Amino acid sequence: MALGPTPSSAAADDWWTPTARPTPDSQINVTGEPFTGTNAAGEVRGFVDAHDHLFANEAFGGRLICGKTFSEAGIADALKDCPEHYPDGSLAVFDFITKGGDGRHDPVGWPTFKDWPAHDSLTHQQNYYAWVERAWRGGQRVLVNDLVTNGVICSVYFFKDRSCDEMTSIRLQAKLTYDLQAYVDKMYGGTGKGWFRIVTDSAQAREVIKQGKLAVILGVETSEPFGCKQVLDIAQCSKADIDAGLDELYALGVRSMFLCHKFDNALCGVRFDEGALGTAINVGQFLSTGTFWKTEKCTGPQHDNPINGASASEAEEELPAGVQVPSYTGDAQCNTRGLTDLGEYAVRGMMKRKMMLEIDHMSVKAVGRALDIFEADSYPGVLSSHSWMDLNWTERVYGLGGFVAQYMHGSEGFVAEANRTKALRDKYDVGYGYGTDMNGVGGWPGPRGADAPNKVTYPFRSVDGGSVIDRQTTGERTWDLNTDGAAHYGLVPDWIEDIRLVGGQDVVNDLFRGAESYLDTWGATEKHQAGVNLANGAAATASSAEWNPFTSYAPSRAVDGTRDTRWASGWSDDQSLRIDLGSTHLVGRVTLDWERAYGKSYRIELSTDGANWQTAWSTTSGDGGLDTALFTGTPARYVRIHGLERGTGWGYSLYEVGVHSS
C-alpha cells in the first residue's frame, strides 16, 4: 500500500504535477509552471541534452551500473546497489579499475544515499526518473537517450546476470524507454498525458515541446552494431547485416547512432581513450579483435587522443601469457584505421533512412571521410554530442547544418570552450547543447566549494524566470551543487545556474536555443533529397585509360553509378576525363571520389560546346579521398576533370564523378 499511487494535493489545473505519484518517492524541489509555447519567431525554447544513457544499468551484463531508472515496486527497489557491492563495496571492481582506490563505499541507496550517487562514482544510477523530471522542470526540453552497451566489457567483467549480446540489450533498453513513458503517463491519468514523450520525427518533437513537455529521442552507442566486429582485420558482418540492422533500429524508433565506440570494428576505427582507462580499452580491443590499436602520424591538424606511455591497468591481467600492450610514440596520434567500405555502406544506408550520424568516438580518418560523403551530397545529419570529436571539425559540422554539444564539464571549463566557439555559433546562427553522458562512465563536475566565488545560491529562478529551484532532496539526502558537484541528473538545472554565474547570461542564452537548433538539424535531415547526379550514365571519354587484360578501366566506369568500378588513366601527368551531360545544365557542384591514385593539382573545366573551356574550380593541394568542388552555377553541357600533377607514381583514378546543379 505504501508504494501505491497516492492523490496529489496540487490544484487540478497544475498540469505539470502528477495526480498519482508513487509514495515514497524523490522530491522534485521545483515550484512554478513549466513554460509552454514558442517564442515570437515560432521557435521552440529550452535546453537539449544530446547524450544520456537512461538504461545503462541494463547494459554490460546488467551489473556494471547499479540501480534502476524506475521500478514498479518503488524507489527502494530502484535505488539499491548491486548485490556484490555489499557490505562495503570491496567487490566494486569497476570502481577501482576506473577511479582508483579500493572501491569501498556504503552500498545503501534509498533512503540514506551516504556515498552514492556522486559526481565521481561511475557505477551507480544517476538517471532516476524523478531526477530527470527535475531537469525537465528546470528548462530542458530535449533528451537523447542513447541505448548503450559493449559486448567485450560485458564478457570480461566479473559480474553479470544476462547475455552479452549487444542487440539483445539494445532491444531491452528501447522497450524500457517506452515502459518509462507508460509509467509516467499512469501518474498523469493515462496514455499520452505525462511529461516524458518519445518522438520519432522533428514535427512530433516540436509539438511536444510547444506543450511544455520533454521530447525524448532514441539513439544507439555500441561497439559492434549489427554484429559488425572484426577479427584479425576480417569483417564479421555483411551489407545485408547492415541493412537488416538499420531497418530494425529505425523500427524501434532510433534516429541517431554511432558506428564505432571504444574498439575498432568492421565499420570504422575509433578515437582512442587515454591513461589507465585507455589501456583497459586497448586490452578489450585485443580480446575482441586480436589486434591492439595502431597509430600513424596525422596528415592534418586533427588528431586522435594520445596513447603514448600507456598506463598500467588491472585489465592487463586478462591478456594471454606473453602478450603486452604496446607502447606508442608521441608524434603518432592518429588511428591507422578510418571508415571501411562497410562503414561507408552504413553511412550511406543511414542517409537513405534520414538518420543522423554521431561522429564522436570515430577516428579522425573516419570522421574526415564521413564528412566528405555528407558534403558531397549536402547532407546535414551530423552530430557531435559530447566533445569526443577533434574540435577542429566544429566548423565543418556547422557548415553542413549539423549540431554540436559539449560534454558536461565543470562550469569554468564548459564556459571556456563555449566562448572559444561562440563566434562560429554566431556565424551560423545556431544554439548550443550539452551531453551529460550520465551513466556513461565518464565522471561529472565536482564541487567548486561552499566558499567558491559566484557559487550557486539557493533557491534560484529557472532561466525562463517561471520556476523557483531549491536544493534537491531524495530520502534523507539533500544535494548542493556547491559541495556535492553534479552527482545525478536532477542537478542539471543547478549546473546551468553555475554556468550562468561563472560565464554570464550569453552562454546560457545559447544553451536555451539548443532545442531549436537540434530540431533544425533533425528536420533538415528528414527533408533532405539526394541531388540528381547529371553525370550518372552520361557519355565519357578520356585522354587515356590504363590497359588491363582482366578489368576495364574505361572512362565510362567513372559515371556508372557504382564504386565497384573505376576509370584509371595512363601513368603520366596532363590527363583528362570529359563527361557529356547530353544537353546544357546549370552546373555548380562536382564531386570526385578518388581511388589511391589521385590528383594533387587539377582543374574542373566547363564548356557548352566541347571546344571552348573555362575553369570553374581548381586546386594544387589535393589529397585524395572524396573531393567536393563548389562554385557559382554555370551553364555547361561538358565537364572536364583536367589533371595537372599526380599525387602518386600511378596515374589518375576515379571511382565515381558526380555533377550537380547545386
KOLPAZA-505675 format. One line per field, with one value per residue (C-alpha): residue in one letter; y, z, x. Coordinates in steps of 0.2 Angstrom, whole numbers, plus 5000, padded with zeros to 4 digits. Each point is the difference from the previous one (the first is absolute). Layout:
BEGIN
rest <- A  ...;
y <- Y  ...;
z <- Z  ...;
x <- X  ...;
This chain:
BEGIN
rest <- M  A  L  G  P  T  P  S  S  A  A  A  D  D  W  W  T  P  T  A  R  P  T  P  D  S  Q  I  N  V  T  G  E  P  F  T  G  T  N  A  A  G  E  V  R  G  F  V  D  A  H  D  H  L  F  A  N  E  A  F  G  G  R  L  I  C  G  K  T  F  S  E  A  G  I  A  D  A  L  K  D  C  P  E  H  Y  P  D  G  S  L  A  V  F  D  F  I  T  K  G  G  D  G  R  H  D  P  V  G  W  P  T  F  K  D  W  P  A  H  D  S  L  T  H  Q  Q  N  Y  Y  A  W  V  E  R  A  W  R  G  G  Q  R  V  L  V  N  D  L  V  T  N  G  V  I  C  S  V  Y  F  F  K  D  R  S  C  D  E  M  T  S  I  R  L  Q  A  K  L  T  Y  D  L  Q  A  Y  V  D  K  M  Y  G  G  T  G  K  G  W  F  R  I  V  T  D  S  A  Q  A  R  E  V  I  K  Q  G  K  L  A  V  I  L  G  V  E  T  S  E  P  F  G  C  K  Q  V  L  D  I  A  Q  C  S  K  A  D  I  D  A  G  L  D  E  L  Y  A  L  G  V  R  S  M  F  L  C  H  K  F  D  N  A  L  C  G  V  R  F  D  E  G  A  L  G  T  A  I  N  V  G  Q  F  L  S  T  G  T  F  W  K  T  E  K  C  T  G  P  Q  H  D  N  P  I  N  G  A  S  A  S  E  A  E  E  E  L  P  A  G  V  Q  V  P  S  Y  T  G  D  A  Q  C  N  T  R  G  L  T  D  L  G  E  Y  A  V  R  G  M  M  K  R  K  M  M  L  E  I  D  H  M  S  V  K  A  V  G  R  A  L  D  I  F  E  A  D  S  Y  P  G  V  L  S  S  H  S  W  M  D  L  N  W  T  E  R  V  Y  G  L  G  G  F  V  A  Q  Y  M  H  G  S  E  G  F  V  A  E  A  N  R  T  K  A  L  R  D  K  Y  D  V  G  Y  G  Y  G  T  D  M  N  G  V  G  G  W  P  G  P  R  G  A  D  A  P  N  K  V  T  Y  P  F  R  S  V  D  G  G  S  V  I  D  R  Q  T  T  G  E  R  T  W  D  L  N  T  D  G  A  A  H  Y  G  L  V  P  D  W  I  E  D  I  R  L  V  G  G  Q  D  V  V  N  D  L  F  R  G  A  E  S  Y  L  D  T  W  G  A  T  E  K  H  Q  A  G  V  N  L  A  N  G  A  A  A  T  A  S  S  A  E  W  N  P  F  T  S  Y  A  P  S  R  A  V  D  G  T  R  D  T  R  W  A  S  G  W  S  D  D  Q  S  L  R  I  D  L  G  S  T  H  L  V  G  R  V  T  L  D  W  E  R  A  Y  G  K  S  Y  R  I  E  L  S  T  D  G  A  N  W  Q  T  A  W  S  T  T  S  G  D  G  G  L  D  T  A  L  F  T  G  T  P  A  R  Y  V  R  I  H  G  L  E  R  G  T  G  W  G  Y  S  L  Y  E  V  G  V  H  S  S;
y <- 5000  5012  4998  5003  5016  5013  5016  5016  5015  5011  5011  4991  5013  4996  4990  4997  4991  4982  4995  4983  5000  4985  5002  5000  5009  5013  5018  5011  5017  5011  5011  5009  4996  4994  5011  4995  5007  5007  5017  5015  4992  4983  4991  4988  5005  4989  4990  4984  4986  4992  4985  4990  4982  4997  4981  4997  4989  4987  5000  4992  4984  5010  5002  5014  5014  4997  5006  5003  5015  4995  4985  4995  4994  5018  5010  4988  4987  5012  5008  4986  4994  4984  4985  4998  5018  4994  5002  5013  5001  4989  4991  5016  4995  5013  5014  4997  4996  5017  5011  4993  4996  4984  5003  4999  5010  4999  4990  5006  5011  5005  5008  5005  5002  5002  4997  4999  5007  5011  5010  4988  4984  4991  4985  5007  5005  5019  5000  4996  5006  5014  5007  5001  5008  5014  5003  5002  5012  5010  5003  4985  4996  4987  4984  4988  4983  4990  4982  4993  4985  4991  4982  4998  5010  4989  4984  5005  5007  4989  5002  4998  4993  4999  4998  5011  5002  5018  5000  4991  5014  5013  4993  4999  5018  5006  4990  5007  5018  4997  4992  5016  5010  4989  5001  5019  5001  4989  5014  5013  4990  4990  4998  5015  5011  5000  5011  4987  4998  4989  5008  4993  5015  5019  5005  4989  5007  5018  4997  4991  5015  5013  4991  5002  4982  4990  4993  4984  4994  4983  4998  4985  4999  4983  4993  4986  5006  4987  4988  5009  4995  4996  4987  5001  5013  4989  5007  4989  5008  5003  5014  4990  5000  5019  5002  4988  5009  5018  4994  4993  5015  5012  4989  5001  5019  5003  5016  5003  4988  4997  4988  4996  5003  4995  4986  5000  4990  4995  5017  5012  5004  5009  5015  4993  5002  5006  4994  4985  4999  5001  4985  4990  5004  4995  4984  4998  5004  4986  4987  5005  5002  4991  5017  5015  5018  5005  5018  5011  5018  5011  5009  5015  5010  4988  4986  4986  4999  4996  4983  5001  4993  4989  4999  4984  4993  4985  4995  4995  4984  4994  4999  4983  4996  5009  5013  5018  5017  5008  5017  5015  5014  5018  5006  4987  5004  4995  4983  4991  4994  5011  4997  4983  4995  4993  5015  5011  4988  5003  5019  5000  4988  5013  5014  4990  4998  5018  4996  5010  4995  5002  5003  5001  4984  4998  5002  5016  4990  4993  5017  5008  4988  5000  5019  4999  4989  5012  5015  4991  4998  5016  4988  5009  4985  5001  5001  5003  4997  4999  5008  4983  5007  5010  5018  5006  4991  5013  5011  4986  4993  5017  5003  4985  5005  4988  5002  5001  4997  5000  4987  5005  5007  5011  5018  5008  4988  4999  5019  5001  4988  5008  5017  4993  4995  5014  5009  4985  4998  5018  4998  4985  5007  4984  4996  4988  4984  4990  4981  4994  4982  4995  4982  5000  4997  5017  5010  5016  5018  5000  5012  5018  5002  5009  5015  5000  5017  5002  4984  4994  5008  4991  5002  5007  5003  4990  5008  5004  5008  4990  4987  5001  4986  4995  4987  4982  4987  4982  4990  5006  5008  5018  5004  5017  5003  5011  4986  4984  5004  4993  4983  4996  5006  5010  5012  5005  5017  5004  4997  5012  5013  4997  5003  5016  5007  4995  5004  5012  5000  4999  4982  4995  5009  4989  4985  5005  5001  4982  4991  5010  4997  4982  4999  5010  4987  4986  5008  5004  4982  4994  5012  4996  4995  4992  5012  4993  4995  5006  4990  4983  4990  5014  4998  5001  5001  5002  5004  4982  4985  4987  4984  4984  4983  4995  5017  5015  5017  5009  5018  4994  4991  5016  5005  4983  5003  4987  5001  4982  5006  5015  5009  5000  5011  4996  5003  5018  5018  5011  4987  5004  4992  5009  4997  5004  5004  4999  5018  5016  5000  5012  4993  5005  4985  4986  4986  4989  4983  4996  4983  5000  5007  5018  5017  5012  5015  5000  5011  4998  5007  5004  5002  5002  4995  4988  5012  5015  4997  5010  4995  5000  4993  4994  4994  4997  4991  4985  4986  4987  4993  5008  5018  5012  5015  5014  5015  5012  4991  5001  4993  4986  4984  4993  4998  4996  4995  5005  4993  5010  4991  4983  4996  4983  4991  4993  5009  5008  4989  5004  4988  5012  5018  5009  5016  5010  5016  5006;
z <- 5000  5004  4983  4991  4991  5011  4996  4998  5010  4985  4993  4985  4988  5004  4985  5003  5017  5000  5008  5005  5004  5009  5018  5007  4986  4996  5002  4985  5009  4986  5001  4986  4983  4987  4985  4984  4983  4988  4999  4989  4985  5002  5007  5014  5016  5012  5003  4992  5007  4984  5009  5015  5005  5009  5001  5000  5015  4988  4990  5002  5008  5012  5014  4995  5004  5016  5003  4988  4992  5007  5008  5001  5018  5004  5004  5013  4987  4986  5010  5008  4997  4991  5011  4999  5006  5018  5013  4997  4981  5001  4984  4990  4988  4986  5013  5004  4981  4995  5015  5010  5019  5006  4995  5018  5003  5010  4988  5007  4988  5005  5012  5007  4984  5010  4986  4984  4988  4999  4987  5000  5002  4983  5005  5008  4992  4997  4989  5012  4991  5013  4998  4981  5004  5010  4985  4989  5013  5000  4981  4990  4986  4990  5006  4989  5008  4993  5001  5005  5003  4997  4997  5004  5017  5004  4996  5010  5015  5015  5004  4988  5000  4982  4982  4993  4983  4996  4990  5013  5012  4988  4997  5019  5003  4986  5008  5017  4993  4994  5017  5009  4989  5005  5019  4999  4990  5014  5013  4989  4996  4985  4983  4993  5015  5008  4998  4993  4981  4988  4982  4984  4989  5002  4998  5014  5011  4996  5005  5016  5005  4995  5014  5012  5001  4997  4983  5002  4984  4999  4995  5000  5006  4999  4995  4988  4992  4989  5006  4990  5010  4991  5005  4994  4987  4993  5001  5009  4991  4983  4991  5003  5018  5000  4991  5011  5015  4995  4995  5018  5009  4990  5004  5018  4999  4999  4990  5004  5003  5001  4988  5012  5018  5010  4989  4982  4990  4983  4996  5007  5011  5017  5008  5014  5019  5011  5016  5010  4992  4983  5004  5007  4983  4990  5009  4996  4982  4999  5008  4988  4984  5002  4997  5011  4994  4986  4998  4986  4999  4996  4983  5006  5015  5007  5011  5011  5018  5005  5007  5002  5016  5003  5019  5009  5003  5009  4983  4994  5011  4987  4986  4995  5007  4991  4992  5005  4995  4988  5003  4988  4994  5005  4982  4993  5007  4986  4998  4984  4998  4992  4993  4991  4985  5011  5011  4985  4995  5017  4999  4983  5007  5015  4987  4990  5016  5005  5016  5009  5002  5016  4996  5018  5003  4982  4995  4991  4984  5001  5005  4985  4988  5007  4999  4982  4996  5008  4992  4983  5002  5011  5014  5016  5012  5010  5019  5013  5016  5014  4995  4993  4983  4996  5003  4984  4991  5008  4985  4987  5011  5001  4981  4996  5012  5014  5018  5014  5019  5013  5013  5018  5006  5015  4998  4997  4987  4992  4999  4993  4985  4997  4998  4989  4987  5003  4984  4990  5008  4996  4982  4997  5011  5011  5018  5011  5009  5014  5001  5018  4996  5017  5003  4987  5011  4996  5017  5002  5008  5017  5014  4998  5019  5012  5000  4981  4991  4992  5008  4997  5013  5003  4996  4983  4985  4984  4984  4994  5017  5002  5013  5017  5003  5017  5006  4994  5013  4998  5016  5014  4988  4994  4986  4998  4984  5009  5011  4991  4982  4986  5009  4990  4986  5012  5002  4982  5003  5015  4988  4987  5013  5005  4981  5001  5015  4994  4981  4999  4992  4982  5002  5008  4986  4987  5010  5001  4981  4999  4998  4985  4992  5003  4992  4985  4997  5002  4989  4986  5000  4998  4986  4991  4982  4991  4986  4982  4994  4982  4996  5004  4984  4990  4985  5006  4991  5006  4994  5005  5009  5009  4991  5010  4992  5014  5005  4990  5006  4986  5003  5001  5016  5009  4996  5002  5017  5010  5010  4995  4984  4995  4986  5001  4988  4994  5012  4995  5003  4990  4999  4998  5002  4990  5004  4987  5010  4984  5001  5009  5019  5013  5009  5017  5009  4995  5011  4997  5009  4997  5001  5008  4984  5002  4993  5010  4988  4988  4993  4997  4983  4992  4982  4991  4983  5004  4992  5011  5019  5015  5017  5014  5014  5003  5013  5002  5017  4997  5012  4993  5008  4996  4993  4998  4988  5003  4989  4992  4990  4982  4984  4993  4989  5002  5016  5000  5014  4995  5010  5000  5013  5008  5018  4998  4988  4991  4989  5004  5006  5005  5006  4997  4994  5005  4991  5008  4997  5018;
x <- 5000  5014  5007  4984  4995  4993  4989  5010  4995  5004  4986  4991  5007  5018  5002  5019  4996  4995  4984  5007  5018  5007  5004  5013  5009  5013  4996  5001  5003  4995  4984  4992  4992  5012  5000  4990  4998  5013  5008  4995  5009  4991  5015  5000  5010  5010  5015  5006  5009  5007  5008  4993  4998  4984  5001  5019  4997  4992  5017  5017  4992  4988  5012  5012  4988  4990  4982  4985  4993  4983  4991  4982  5005  5005  5016  5007  5001  5006  5014  5009  5018  5006  5000  5019  5003  4994  5005  5014  5003  5015  4995  4995  5014  4995  5001  5019  5004  4993  5002  5014  5000  4992  4982  4994  4984  4983  4989  4984  4990  4982  4997  5018  5010  5016  5013  4990  4995  5015  5009  5014  4991  5000  4989  4984  4984  4999  4984  4986  4985  4995  5018  4997  4983  5009  5011  4984  4992  5016  4999  5006  4989  5010  5009  5009  5000  5014  4997  5018  5009  5017  5001  5019  4999  4985  5010  5015  4991  4999  4981  4986  4982  4996  5007  5013  4991  5000  4984  4991  5004  4996  4982  4998  5005  4989  4985  5004  5000  4982  4996  5006  4989  4985  5006  5000  4983  4992  5004  4991  4984  5004  5008  5008  4997  5018  5015  5011  4996  5010  5000  5005  5000  5004  4982  4995  5014  4995  4982  5005  5012  4986  4989  5014  5005  5017  5003  5010  5010  5008  5018  5012  5018  5008  5017  4994  4983  4992  5013  5013  5015  5017  5012  5018  4993  4987  4982  4987  4985  4994  4990  4984  5004  5001  4984  4991  5007  4996  4982  4998  5007  4989  4985  5004  5000  5019  5004  5019  5014  5019  5009  5014  5003  5016  5006  5004  4987  4996  4993  5012  5015  4998  5007  5010  4998  5014  5009  4995  4983  5008  5011  4985  4990  5015  5001  4981  5005  5012  4988  4987  5009  5017  5009  5005  4998  5012  5005  5008  5005  4985  4999  4990  4997  4988  5006  4993  5004  5018  5003  5019  5007  4985  4996  4998  4983  4992  4993  5017  4998  4988  5013  5007  5017  5014  4989  5002  4992  5012  5008  4996  5011  4994  5000  4988  4983  4989  4991  5006  4982  4987  4983  5000  4990  4987  5000  4997  4986  4992  5002  4991  4987  4997  4998  4987  4990  5002  5010  5013  5018  5009  5018  5007  5011  5004  5019  5004  5003  4983  4992  5008  4994  4982  5000  5006  4985  4988  5007  5000  4981  4996  4994  4997  4998  5016  5001  5014  4991  5014  5017  5007  5004  5016  4993  5008  4986  4987  4998  4998  4986  4992  5002  4990  4986  5005  4999  5014  4998  5014  5003  4993  5017  5001  4994  5017  5005  4983  5000  5017  4996  4983  5009  5013  4987  4988  5005  4996  4982  4997  5006  4989  4986  4998  4998  5010  4997  5008  5002  4999  5005  4992  5003  5013  5015  5008  5000  4991  5003  5007  4996  5007  4998  4989  5011  5003  4997  4983  4994  4982  4988  4985  4986  5002  4989  5000  5007  4982  4996  4984  5006  5010  5013  5006  5012  4995  4995  4998  4996  5012  5012  5000  5013  5008  5010  5012  5006  4994  5003  4989  4996  4984  4989  4989  5015  5000  4990  5012  5015  4992  4998  5019  5004  4990  5009  5017  4998  4986  4983  5006  5006  4983  4991  5009  4995  4982  5000  5007  4983  4996  5017  5000  4982  5006  5014  4988  4986  5013  5005  4983  4997  5016  4998  5015  5005  4998  5017  5001  5015  4992  5000  5006  5012  5019  5016  5018  5017  5005  4995  5011  5000  4997  4996  4988  4991  4994  5005  4991  4994  4982  5004  5001  4982  4991  4993  5011  5016  5004  5007  5012  5008  5019  5011  5018  5014  5005  4994  4988  4986  4981  4983  4986  4982  4986  4984  4990  4993  5004  4997  5004  5015  5006  5007  5011  5005  5015  5003  5018  5008  5018  5006  4994  5003  5010  4998  4985  4986  4981  4997  4983  4994  4984  5007  5014  5013  5001  5004  5000  5007  4986  5011  5018  5012  5018  4999  4989  5002  4988  4985  4983  5002  4985  5003  4987  4999  4987  4988  5005  4991  5010  4997  5018  5010  5018  5011  5018  5014  5016  5010  4998  5000  5008  5012  4984  4988  4983  4987  4981  4987  4986  4997  4985  4993  4986  4991  5002;
